[in-house]
Amino acid sequence: MINKIIVPLDGSRLPEVTLHYAARCGQIECDMILLAVRVANDNRSQYMLECYLEKIAGIVKEEAAKFQEPGAKPINISIKVLSGDPAEESFPCR
């Protein structure tokens, strides 16, 4: 059973296309993590990425509510901003 879904986002349109499909997680009870990776030593981008992810989380929650069964627990969405090389941090299990 799926209990956690990670959605990597970089602020571009292409990854955002997947959000419609991720919102369908409202049909199952699972947690979702919206993930962004900022370049190391660029502290200015931390706040911008957090704001971006919070905005996206609100959109996904609204969309997910459309797919939820009545009385089902709302989807739990958290955000995470990592620091480092985006390719390395997004897929650490190589």
LINSULDA-V136660 format. One line per field, one symbol per residue. ss: DSSP state (h for helix, s for strand, l for the rest). psi: psi as a letter, one per 40 degrees, with the letter a starting at -180 (. if undefined). A space follows every 10 residues. Layout:
ss->???
psi->???
This chain:
ss->lllsssssll llhhhhllhh hhhhhhhlll ssssssssll lllhhhhhhh hhhhhhhhhh hhhhhlllll lllllsssss sssllhhhhh llll
psi->hhehhhhhie eidddddedd dddeeedihi ihhhhihihi egddeddddd dddddddddd ddddddeiih eihihhhiih hihahddddd gef.
